[in-house]
Amino acid sequence: MELQISKLLNKIWYQFVGLVIIFFPIQFAQLPFQQYFTNFIFGKWIAYLAIHIMHLPITTITISSDSRAMYLLFFTLFICSIAIHIIGLFLKKYNTTTLFILLQKMALYYLAFHFCSYGFDKIVKQQFYLPEPNILYTNIGSLHKDILYWSTIGTSSTYNVFLGIAEVLAGMMIIFRKTRLLGLVLAVGILINVVAVNFCFDINVKLFASFLLLISMIELLSYRNLFLQKQKWKITIASLPIPHQQQLLFKILYFLIISIEIIYPSYIANNWNDDIAPRPLLHGAYQIVNPITSKYWQQWSPKMVFMHKENYIIFQQENGETKDFKYCLDAKNKILQFSVAKNKIETMHFYQDTLHRQLLFIHQLDTLYCHALAWQKMNVLHNEFHWSVEDY
């Protein structure tokens, strides 16, 4: 009886994993349509399920990390996996053995891909990026815990490289049978820490990180006979009925595909270390040096202005509150525009004097005088190391 339940749960689990692999909307560089595909298939159902059945307030049916729509998608896919299993019981040609070996392989390669992807992003500093000037000049008590953690890790490129290498190594070892056990042990250790961080610092990757941890732990359990010296059901670690040469060709193709997917964005942007990558014109932190007297500038009452690398202009007020707006910049004509409302666009000219570290924003006859701050020299960005307390 226990064996039959184990088989049933394994079948439902791997069908569920297969559905998540197909429908979980990852922003693949080479497959950008997955989000639209998932929304097209499940969007209306998730909205109906949330509003009319579960009576949940839902702001959008767009499936994003840790949104209610994401939780409902996972719930829906799990129900679908049970339904598929029930339907399969009535199909005589439903080859469960080959199917579930294939699904396990998919789960392993999916896990390996994400480890390699996250690991590479850490190595090139595109996950835990260098804190932006607006973060550096914000009171630590005003930051949310997730931003505080993200920014702290982002200050150390060495630690990011260490984490990245560990994750890439785990992903690579999972792919090969001879190193898979060690790779899974390493993966479980890494993901336990990741899940703990996401929950303790309220980082919005809780569901997906937990899903990857569950895959790692279930795959690791398939090796339990090595520790318990007992027989077990071995369908989950059996080999596919495919010649060795074809399996080798598949692995080569897999490596080629994930390498392109992972490395391509950095190659196109020529960005192999985001800490030193070129920033947009005007990027930085600026202190207001003239009194705010005009009504135009009093609507934001800024004491500081920040120009974010993602093309946001951020006004910080005396009380520490900030207002940010997406901007576009015409460097040739020195014009800056940003939208403050749906149909309201602010337009101003700017003048930058890099020699004297001055920046002027000019709107009609009202001028905002700013002084560029040397944010790159702040203590938190110093790459210092001390063996002893006397060296501080």
Buried (B, 14 or more C-beta within 10 A) or exposed (E): EEEEEEBEEBBBBBBBBBBBBEBBBBEEEEEEEBBEEBBEBBBEEBBEBBEEEEEEEBEEBBBEEBBBBBBBBBEBBBEBBBEBBEEBEEEEEEEBEEBBBBBBBBBBBBBBBBBBBBBBBBBBBBBBBBBBBBBBBBEEEEBEEBBBBBBBBBBBBEBBBEBBBBBBBBBBBBBEEEBBBEBBBBBBEBBBEBBEBBEEBEBEBBBBBBBBBBBBBBBBEBBEEEEEEEEBEEBBBEEBEEEEEEEEEBEEEBEEEBEEBBBEBBEEEEBBBBEEBEBBEBBBBBBBEEEBEBEBBEEBBBEBBBBBBEBBBBBBEEEEEBBBBEBEBEEEEBEBBBEEEEEEEBEBBBEBEEEEBBBBBBBEEBBBBBBBBEBEEBEEBEEEEEEEEEEE
